[in-house]
Amino acid sequence: MGEIEHFCDPAHKEHAKFSSVADLKVLLYSACNQMEGKSPELVTLGEAVKAGLIANETLGYYMGRIYLFMTKMGVDRAKMRFRQHMSNEMAHYASDCWDTECQTSYGWVECVGCADRSCFDLKQHSKATGVRLCAEKKLKEPRVVDVTECQPQKGILGKTFKKEAKVITEHLACLDETLVLDLEHRLKEDGEVKVNVNGKDFILKPDMLLIKRYQKKVHGKIQR
């Protein structure tokens, strides 16, 4: 068993090597065909991406690589297909997902999964570890952006949580804007908020953190 995670610019999911697999004809069993009781269709990966059936070139490229690997290993092309996940089985964070299935004596069996998981995994790692996992893309021209961030009140946190204050402070300082706004909303609604740091829950009060808003000039775009 093995796994590959490929990270790309979420705004530009083209792939430099997609042309090398674009003309491969593969058997695609789309979600629509499954719903309508139709059979899988033989389509080139290039046509499928162009039509929007496969979400983007990067996903299409890796489907092509899977196809080439499977056939090189001796899998019969006539007994292999890519089945698209339907809406009721698609993970909430995925924009598209295809299973490579092989026809066996037990019927069609999933052998490989290929999905556009967006930045879900990175966000979960960041949330669990407090480590910021981002890349920065240099802009042609600097621009001014609005920033919303959480500023932990170290003195109050230290008095309340003693030795554990350090990990709480680091966790709060690494929150992205969406999580900061959610934190602010819950504090206003409930007067306190529960945060989980390294598997332990802590109750924070409004005076333990400050939500800061300001503008700054940036020379790069953060990619998550």
Disulfide bonds with the S-S distance in Angstrom:
none
